[in-house]
Amino acid sequence: MAPAVAAAEKGRQHTGKAVGLAAHDASGHLAPLTITRRSTGDDDVAIKILYCGMCHSDLHSIKNEWNNGIYPMVPGHEIAGVVTAVGKNVTRFKPGDRVGVGCMVNSCQSCDSCDEGFENNCRAFIFTYNSIDCDGTVTYGGYSTAVTVHERFVVRFPDGMPLDRGAPLLCAGVTVYSPMKHHGLLDAAPGKKQKHVGVLGLGGLGHVAVKFAKAFGMKVTVISTSPGKKQEAIDRLGADGFVVSRDDEEMKAAASSMDAIINTVSANVPLADFMGLLKPNGKMIMVGLPTKALEIPPFDLIMGNKTLAGSCIGGMRDTQEMLDVAAKHGVTADIELVPADYVNTAMERLAKADVRYRFVIDIGNTLKNSE
C-alpha cells in the first residue's frame, strides 16, 4: 500500500454504529448484530445501505466451505445505497448520490495492477467482507445498514437504473462483463463474424451473462441440466439456443459450435464434455467457484488449441463501465426482493437454486438500526 494511504488507514477511528445480519459459526444462521463502522476519513464515502444482493459466494462463505471464515461474519458485496457524508478529499461524490460497492473495499493502490485499473488483481486487495482491513479490523459486508468505503471503491449508479435490480450487477454483472471484454467477445466491428457464446448455468450469474451477450449482438446458447428453463431462456431472456447437458444428442449437435463458454456454475462438474462444445481456439472461462478441484483431461485442452481461463470479478474502471453499459442497454438483474427477516429462508432456497434469479434484501425498509 502507498505510504500516505497506509498511514491514513492505520489512524482510522471506528465510532459509527450499524446493524448487520451476522453468521456466528459455520451453521450459517444469520441474526442481527450491532457492528461498528469507521468514521468518515478524508478519502472516504459514507453510505446508507438500501439494498444488498445475495450472491452464491455469500452462502459458501457463511458456511465456511472455503475454510477461510472469520466470525462473526456479515456477508454481502452487492451494495446499493445513498451517500450520507464524504471526506474532504473526495471529489466524485456528494451526499444524496446513488452509489454502489462491490466485492472490494481496498487495495494497495500502488502496484502495477492497481495503476492499470485492475485492483481485482492486486495481491493486497481487501474483500468487502470476511477480510482483514488495513487497520487490522475485520470487514463487514452489505447485509447491514451502513458502510464507509474509500472513494476509489465506490461506483455511481446511472440515472434511471433501479437500485434494487442494479445491486446484483456489482458482482454478477462485472463478473460476466469483464471476461467478455478482456477475452475479445465484445468486438462487434463491422464485417466481423458474429460471436457464438455459450452460457453454462442459468442462475444469478448466467441470466445476466445472457443479457449482456445479447446486448452486444452475440449468438447465445444456454447450457443447462434443467430442460424446464428452456422456454424462459429463449422467450424471456432472449437466448438463441438451449442445450440440455444431460442429453447426449443435443450435446453432440452443438459440438464445435461455440467461440467461448462463460461457465457460471458453482457445482463440481467434469469439464470434458463442455470443452467439446468449443470451436478450435475456443475458450472456457470460469467465473463460478466450485469447492473441489476441476476435472479435465489434458487432451481436451490440447486438441483444438483450446483455453481454460479464469476471471475474477473486475477492476473499478470496468465496474463503472459495466454499469454505464448496462444502463444504456437496459440490462438489470431479475430479482426477488425479500425483507431482512427472510434472509435465512432465502439462503436455504439459494442452496437449492430456488430463485429467479437473485435475492435482494430490502435493507432500507426492513433492517433497522437496533437489534
PEURWO-V740448 format. One record per helix or strand of 2 or more residues. SS is the DSSP state (H for helix, E for strand). FROM is the first residue (numbers start at 1). LEN is the number of residues. Records with the same first field share a line. If there is no record, write none. Layout:
SS->FROM-LEN + FROM-LEN
//
This chain:
H->3-8 + 56-7 + 112-4 + 119-3 + 151-3 + 163-8 + 172-11 + 204-12 + 227-10 + 248-6 + 272-4 + 299-4 + 316-14 + 340-12 + 363-4
E->16-8 + 30-8 + 44-11 + 73-2 + 79-8 + 98-4 + 104-3 + 126-2 + 146-5 + 155-2 + 196-5 + 219-6 + 241-4 + 258-6 + 278-9 + 307-4 + 335-4 + 358-4
//
